[in-house]
Amino acid sequence: MESKSVSAQTLHRLPLYLNYLKSLSKGSTLNISATAIADALSLNDVQVRKDLALISSGGRPKIGYITESLISDIEEFLGYDDSGSAVIVGAGNLGRAFLSYEGFKEYGIDIVAAFDTKSAITGTIINGKQIFPAAKLTDLCRRMKIKLGIITVPPQYAQKVCDDLANGGVSAIWNFAPVHLNVPENIQVKNENLACSLRCFLHL
């Protein structure tokens, strides 16, 4: 199926659908409808139906989707079948938490190493992942064909890290530093502001 362009809102909802489908006992639900997914997630069934139609041609009237096939279609669309190697730059509290989190693998992200400027922690290993000196970032990213760089450094260092990642050939950056980054047009950037997200949540 040739996929159509989708909105950012749809891209945010697709992982919700995928998580729900994977939470079902294997083999317990052979077919599932957009309405059933919408009811389970308290979403609008019309919107769910439109979202799924954009990424899968497997839906049938009165039958719905074959559950396993729909899971495969969503994973393929999101690129989960193409595991992407990633590095973390900044092995502070947040960086170390990411290194210890196993859930990234379910989303096709394989964190292979971390980098930091502090000599006291470089050379150490967390969850099987080595922490390298930040000076080696660009060279190792290029040699290891790293696709994703995760930035968890203080804001004053983020642009330098971003530049090093770009020079190392990454295609995407996930930025947790509260600062705007200047990047080449061919690199995607996803900015996360944890404090802002928490404040928005508290005002729901």
C-alpha positions as CSV (number, residue, x, y, z in Angstrom):
1,M,0.0,0.0,0.0
2,E,1.3,3.4,-0.9
3,S,1.0,5.5,2.2
4,K,-0.4,9.0,2.2
5,S,1.1,11.9,4.1
6,V,-0.3,12.0,7.6
7,S,-0.6,14.8,10.2
8,A,1.5,15.1,13.3
9,Q,-1.7,14.3,15.3
10,T,-2.1,11.0,13.5
11,L,1.6,10.2,14.0
12,H,1.1,10.7,17.8
13,R,-2.0,8.4,17.8
14,L,-0.5,5.5,15.9
15,P,1.8,4.4,18.7
16,L,-1.3,4.4,21.0
17,Y,-3.1,2.0,18.6
18,L,0.0,-0.2,18.4
19,N,0.4,-0.4,22.2
20,Y,-3.2,-1.3,22.6
21,L,-3.1,-4.0,19.9
22,K,0.0,-5.5,21.4
23,S,-1.5,-5.6,24.9
24,L,-4.2,-8.0,23.7
25,S,-3.5,-11.6,24.5
26,K,-1.9,-13.2,21.5
27,G,-4.5,-15.1,19.4
28,S,-7.4,-13.8,21.6
29,T,-8.6,-11.2,19.1
30,L,-8.2,-12.4,15.5
31,N,-10.1,-9.4,14.1
32,I,-10.6,-5.9,15.4
33,S,-12.5,-2.9,14.3
34,A,-11.6,0.8,14.4
35,T,-14.6,1.3,16.7
36,A,-13.3,-1.3,19.2
37,I,-9.9,0.4,19.3
38,A,-11.6,3.8,19.7
39,D,-13.8,2.6,22.5
40,A,-10.8,1.0,24.3
41,L,-8.8,4.2,24.1
42,S,-11.7,6.7,24.6
43,L,-11.1,8.2,21.2
44,N,-13.4,9.3,18.3
45,D,-14.1,6.2,16.2
46,V,-14.4,8.3,13.0
47,Q,-10.9,9.7,13.6
48,V,-9.4,6.2,14.4
49,R,-11.0,4.8,11.2
50,K,-9.4,7.7,9.1
51,D,-6.0,7.2,10.7
52,L,-6.0,3.5,10.0
53,A,-7.2,3.9,6.4
54,L,-4.1,6.1,5.8
55,I,-1.6,3.3,6.7
56,S,-3.4,0.1,6.0
57,S,-5.7,-1.3,3.3
58,G,-6.6,-4.4,5.4
59,G,-9.9,-3.1,6.8
60,R,-13.1,-4.9,5.8
61,P,-16.8,-3.9,6.4
62,K,-18.3,-5.8,9.4
63,I,-15.0,-7.7,9.8
64,G,-12.5,-5.0,10.7
65,Y,-8.8,-5.6,10.5
66,I,-6.8,-8.8,11.0
67,T,-5.2,-7.9,14.3
68,E,-1.7,-9.2,13.5
69,S,-1.7,-7.7,10.0
70,L,-2.7,-4.3,11.4
71,I,0.1,-4.5,14.0
72,S,2.5,-5.2,11.1
73,D,1.1,-2.3,9.0
74,I,1.5,0.2,11.8
75,E,5.0,-1.0,12.7
76,E,6.1,-0.9,9.1
77,F,4.7,2.7,8.6
78,L,6.4,3.9,11.8
79,G,9.7,2.2,10.8
80,Y,9.8,-0.2,13.7
81,D,10.9,-2.9,11.3
82,D,14.1,-0.9,10.5
83,S,15.9,-0.8,13.8
84,G,17.8,2.5,14.2
85,S,21.0,2.8,16.1
86,A,21.2,5.7,18.5
87,V,23.5,7.4,20.9
88,I,23.0,9.5,24.0
89,V,25.0,12.6,24.6
90,G,25.0,13.6,28.2
91,A,25.3,10.8,30.8
92,G,23.7,12.7,33.7
93,N,20.5,11.5,35.5
94,L,18.3,11.6,32.4
95,G,20.9,10.1,30.1
96,R,21.6,7.3,32.5
97,A,17.8,6.6,32.9
98,F,17.5,6.3,29.1
99,L,20.5,3.9,29.0
100,S,18.7,1.7,31.6
101,Y,15.4,1.7,29.8
102,E,14.7,-1.4,27.8
103,G,11.4,-0.2,26.2
104,F,13.2,1.7,23.3
105,K,13.8,-1.7,21.6
106,E,10.0,-2.1,21.1
107,Y,10.1,1.0,18.9
108,G,13.1,0.1,16.8
109,I,15.6,2.2,18.7
110,D,18.8,0.5,19.7
111,I,20.9,2.7,22.0
112,V,24.5,1.5,21.4
113,A,26.6,4.0,23.4
114,A,26.7,7.3,25.4
115,F,29.1,10.2,25.4
116,D,30.0,12.7,28.1
117,T,32.8,15.2,28.9
118,K,33.3,14.1,32.5
119,S,36.4,11.9,32.8
120,A,35.1,10.4,36.0
121,I,32.3,8.6,34.1
122,T,33.8,8.0,30.7
123,G,34.9,4.4,30.2
124,T,32.2,3.2,32.6
125,I,29.4,0.9,31.4
126,I,25.7,1.3,32.1
127,N,23.3,-1.5,31.2
128,G,25.9,-2.9,28.8
129,K,26.5,0.4,27.1
130,Q,29.9,2.1,27.3
131,I,30.2,5.9,27.9
132,F,32.8,7.4,25.6
133,P,34.5,10.8,25.8
134,A,32.5,13.5,24.0
135,A,35.5,14.2,21.7
136,K,34.9,10.9,20.0
137,L,31.3,11.6,19.2
138,T,31.5,12.6,15.5
139,D,34.0,10.0,14.5
140,L,32.1,7.1,16.2
141,C,28.8,8.2,14.9
142,R,30.2,8.2,11.3
143,R,31.9,4.8,11.8
144,M,28.9,3.1,13.4
145,K,26.4,4.7,11.0
146,I,24.3,6.1,13.9
147,K,20.9,7.3,12.8
148,L,19.6,9.0,16.0
149,G,21.3,11.3,18.5
150,I,19.6,11.9,21.8
151,I,20.7,15.2,23.5
152,T,20.5,15.3,27.3
153,V,23.1,18.0,28.1
154,P,22.7,21.4,29.7
155,P,21.4,24.0,27.2
156,Q,24.7,25.9,26.8
157,Y,26.3,22.8,25.3
158,A,23.4,21.6,23.1
159,Q,24.2,23.4,19.9
160,K,27.8,22.1,19.9
161,V,26.6,18.6,20.5
162,C,24.0,19.1,17.7
163,D,26.7,20.2,15.3
164,D,28.9,17.2,16.2
165,L,26.0,14.8,15.6
166,A,25.2,16.4,12.3
167,N,28.9,16.1,11.2
168,G,28.7,12.5,12.3
169,G,25.9,11.8,9.8
170,V,22.9,11.3,12.0
171,S,19.5,11.8,10.3
172,A,17.5,12.7,13.4
173,I,18.0,14.4,16.8
174,W,15.8,14.0,19.9
175,N,16.6,17.1,21.9
176,F,15.9,17.3,25.7
177,A,17.8,20.5,26.2
178,P,15.5,23.5,26.5
179,V,17.0,25.4,23.6
180,H,16.3,25.9,19.9
181,L,18.8,24.1,17.7
182,N,20.0,25.1,14.3
183,V,20.3,22.1,12.0
184,P,20.7,21.3,8.3
185,E,17.5,20.8,6.4
186,N,18.2,17.1,6.0
187,I,18.1,16.4,9.7
188,Q,14.9,16.0,11.7
189,V,14.6,17.4,15.2
190,K,12.1,16.5,17.9
191,N,12.3,18.9,20.8
192,E,11.1,17.7,24.3
193,N,10.5,20.2,27.1
194,L,9.8,18.1,30.2
195,A,8.9,21.0,32.4
196,C,6.5,22.4,29.8
197,S,4.9,19.1,29.2
198,L,4.3,18.6,33.0
199,R,2.8,22.1,33.3
200,C,0.5,21.4,30.4
201,F,-0.5,18.1,32.0
202,L,-1.3,19.8,35.3
203,H,-3.6,22.3,33.5
204,L,-5.7,19.6,31.8
